[in-house]
Amino acid sequence: MSGIGVVLASGAALRQVRPPRAVMPPAITLEWVGDIALSTQRGLPPGGLDRALAPVRALLHHADITLGNLEGTLSTGGGSKCGGVGSGDCFAFQAPPSIAGELRTAGFRLVNQANNHSLDYGRSGRAQTIAALRRAHVAYTGLPGEITVLHTDGARVAFVGFAPYAYDANLLDIRAAQSLVRRARKAAPYVVVIIHAGAEGAAALHTPGGSEYYLGENRGDARAFAHAVINAGASIVVGSGPHVVRGIQRYHGRLIAYSLGNFVGYHTLAGGGILSESAILRVELGPGGRVLAGRWIPIRLVEGLPRADPSGASAKLVAKLSREDFPHNHYDISPRGYFRQLDPQL
């Protein structure tokens, strides 16, 4: 009689009643963007980040939680890992701590700190960044063992960020990552995993199987890692790092967005052409992480700043890459970026 409770009623008569059904968490809507990197030394956008994001701000206020990957530090002073602004293959990004408040004004509730630029200005730079985010009430995740839980409309959402470095939650240690995700799953019914992984540049559009290397550095096996954390209980996996758009995979009914490219790269990331294709990924998740609705909102970077792209170029690109890289397990994405043939609502 599994699932049936027995209680003693008045008059000592026994009757069987079903226990209350478990309360399912409400659906949540997330918005994920790609890499955000600003540099005081290289020049900040005219009018600051507020003005730079004004043309897309309305697109960032349609979700319970908007999140992105923050490349570099929000700090002042200190020594750069490059010994200067950067040259050759070394790039270091430092922007004013006030940028944290502008991120909050733009709608961001959380940023990922697990990436190869979080220590551009050493431990002091990271500490200043975290302090600035706290003052602006922008949450963060990605430090070793870190689980960040946000509340929205009665639902708890846990965030864990990973990158292939020991100073972050380490993407190269898949067993430890699975353990962290299981802990997060106990803390919240929704677990959002953020990864910073893969090779970089125009030649890195496709998501390969196996480990990827860039400049001799092991950048992880993004596919194996994403599958492993979903198997451990993650609701969704969103990624950054390649600085180009990559395909979206459907794995056990869960969504994996391997890369959205760059989102803010004024004098830092965007190099024109395919490197300027970007997006805002808006996803509604039901219990367990089932995708109830989704839209890829095409963005193109103009001089490194995000602008809505009526041509829909990145939506067509992500649909093509998804079909090619995941022929048997992808979402059908329309030219306007709408997801079709979704899982039924529970």
N, C-alpha and C positions, 0 to 999 in steps of 0.2 A: 504494500500500500504506500509506496514511495510517493511523497508529495502531499499526503493527506495527514492532517493534524487531528488529534483526538482530544476533546475537552469534556469536562464533567458539567452537565447542565443541571438546572434545578430539578428536584425530585429524584436525584441520583440517576437519572436516565442518561445513557450515553448517546451522543450524536456525533457524526463526523462532519467537519467543516473544512473547507480548503483554506490554507493560510493566505494572507494577502499577497497579491502578485508583487513581485519586485518592481519598484518604481524605475522606469527607464529614464536615463538622462535626456534632457531636451537636445534637439539638434543644435549644432553650432556652425557658424560660418567663419571661415578663415580667409585671409588674404596674405599671399606670400609674394615678395618681390625678390629681385636678384641682389647683386653686390652693390653696396653703397660705400664710396670712398671719396673723401675730400682731403685737401691738403692746403694748409696755410702757406707753406713754402712755395707750392706750385701755383697758388692763386685760387681764391674762393670765388664762387659764382657772384656776379654783380647783384647787390641787394640781398645777399645771403641765401640760405637754404629755403626760407619761407617763400621768397619770390621765385626761386628756381622751381619749386614744386607746385606753385600756384596753379599752373595749367592742368595738373593731374590730381590736385587735392580732392576734388569731388569724387574721383574714382576710388579713393582710399577710405571712404567713410561709409561703406556698405557691408561691413563685416563686424562680427563680435570682437575679433582680434586681428590686427594687421601686424605683420612681422617681416623682418628683412635681415640680411647679413651685413653687419657693420665691419668693413675692412679698415684697419688702422685704428688710431687712438683719438680720443677727445681730450687733449692734454696740452700743456705748455712746457717748454724747457726740456732738459734731458738730452741724452745722446741718441742719435739715430743708429739703427743697426747697420746702415749703409755708410755711416761716417759723414753724411751730408744729405742732400735732397735725394740722391740716388743716381746711380749710373749703371750702364750695362744691363745686367739681369737683376740688379738689386733695386727694389722700390720700397720706400718707407713713407707712410701717410700719417700726418698729424693735423688735426683740425681743432678749433677752439672748443672748450667744454660747453659753451653756449649752444652748440649744435644739438645737444641732447634735448633741450627745450624745443627747438625747432622741429625735431623728429616727432616729439609728442604732439605739437600743434598740427603737424601733417597727418596725424592719426596713428602713428606707430605705438603699440603697447609693449612690444618686445623686440629685442635685437639679439642676434647670435654673436657670441664672442669666440667661438671655436673656429679659428682660421689662421692662416699663415701671416696675418698682419696685426694680430692683437698685441704682439710684443715688439712692434716696430720701434717703440721708444722705451723699451725695457719694462721692468716690473713697475716702475713709477708711472709710466705711461698708461699701463693697464689699470693700475689703482686709481689714477685720476679719471680714467674713462668710466669706471664703475661708480665712482663718487658722483660724477656728473649725471650719469643715467639715474641714479637713485634720487638726486635732487629734482630731476625732471619727471620723476615717477614713470620712467621707462624701464620695464623689466629686462633682464638679460639671462642668458644661459650659455653653457659651453665649458665652464671650468671643470676640472677633474671631479667626478662624483656628484656633480651639481644637477639637481632636479628643481625646476621652477614651476610653481603651480599658480595659475591665474583663475579667477572666478568670473563667470559671465552668465547672466540669465539663469541662475540656478545650477549651472554645470561647472565642474572643475576640469581644467585642462592642464595637463603636465607637459612641460617642454624640456627636451634634452638635446644638447648640441654636441656634435662630434667632428673632429678633424684629425688628420694623421700625425699628431704631435703629442709628446708626453705632457706638455704644459696645458693641454686641453683634455677633455674627455676623449680618449684615444680611439680613433676609428680603426686603427690597425689591430686592436685587441677585441676581436668580435665577441669572445666569451664574456669579457668584462662588460662590454656594451649591452649584451643581452641581459646580464644581471641587473644593470642599471635601469633598463627599460622595464624589467619585471617589478623592480621597486617603484618605478614611476606609475605603473599600472595599478599598484595597490593604493597609490595616493590619489588617483583620479581616473574616471572612466574613459577619458580621452588622453592619448599620449601622442604628442607631435614630436617626431624625431627630425632634427635638422642636420644635414651633412655638408661638409665642405671637402670635396673630393674630386679627383680626376685631373687629367692633363689640361692644359690651357691653350687658348688661341683658336684661330680660324680653322685649324686642322682637327680640332677636338669636338666636332659636332656630334659624332656618334658615340654611343655608350658601349664600350667593348666589354666582353667577358674577361675576367682576370684582373690582376693588378695593373694600375697605370703608373707611369713614371713621368716626371717633368723635371728637367734640369738635373737628372740623376737622383731625384728624390722620390721615394715611394709615396704615391698619393692615394693608395688604397684600392680595393676592389669594390667599387660602388654597388654593383649588382649584388654580390654575395652579402655585403654588409646590409643593404636595404632589405633583402629577403630575410636575413637572420633576425633583424630587429622586429620585423612584422611578425615573424614566427614567435617572437618573445612577447608580443602584445602591443606593438605600436599600431596606432590607428592610421597614420599617414606618415610618409617620408618626403621632405622637401629639401632640395639641394642647391648648392652654389659652388663656385670655384673655377669651372672651365672658362668663364667669361663669355660664353656663347650659349645659345639655346640648345637644350638636349630634349630627347623624346620623353614621353610620359608612359609609364608602364602600369598595367593593372595586374596586381599580384594577390591572389587569394581574396579578391574583392576589395583590396586596398589600393590606394593611389601612391605612386612614387613619381615625383617630378624631379628629375636628376639635375636640371639646371635651368634657370630663367635668364641667364646672361647677366649683363650689367644693368643697374637701375639708375645710379647716380655716379658718373665718372668724369666730372669736370676736371680736365687737365690731369687725370689720373688713370682711368681705365679705358674709356671708349676710344676706339681707333678708327671708326667709320666702317662702312660695309657691314659684313655679317656680325661684327663686334658691337654694332649699334642696335641690333634687333633685341627686343626685350619684351616684357609682359608683366601684368599683374594677374596672378592666378587666384581666382575666387572659388572656393569650394565649400559646399554645405555638406556636413557630415552627420549621419545618423548614428545610433548606438553601435559601438564597436568600430566605427570608422567607415561604414558603408557610405559611398558617395551618392548623395541624393540629388545634387545639382552641381554643375561646375561650369566655369567660363574662363577661358584664356583671353584676357583683354590685351590686344596688341599695343605695344609701345615701341617707339623708335627714339633713340637718343640723338638729340640735335646739339652739337657742341658739348656732348657729354651729359646733357640734361634730358629727363624723360618728357616725352610728348605723346599724346594719343595719336595712333597711326590709323587713319581711316582706310588705308590700303589693305590692312589685315595681313601684312607680310609675315609677321612672326607666327600668327595663327596657322597659316598655310605651311610654314616651315615646321612647326612642332607636330602638326598632323602627319606630315611626310616622314619626319624622323621617327615618330612613334610607330608608324606602319612598317618602316624598314627595320628598325632595331628590335621591335617586339611584335612580330607579325601575328602571333596567336594570342596575345594578351595585352591589348592596348584599348584605349577609349577612342570612339569615333568622334572627332572634333571637326565641327563645321568651319567653313571659311571665315565665319564671323566669330569663331572661338567658342561656340556653345558645345558642351558635351552632350552626346546622344547615346541612347541604349544604356542607361544607367541601371544600377541595382534598384529593385523595388523598395519603397519605403517600408520600414518595419512598423 
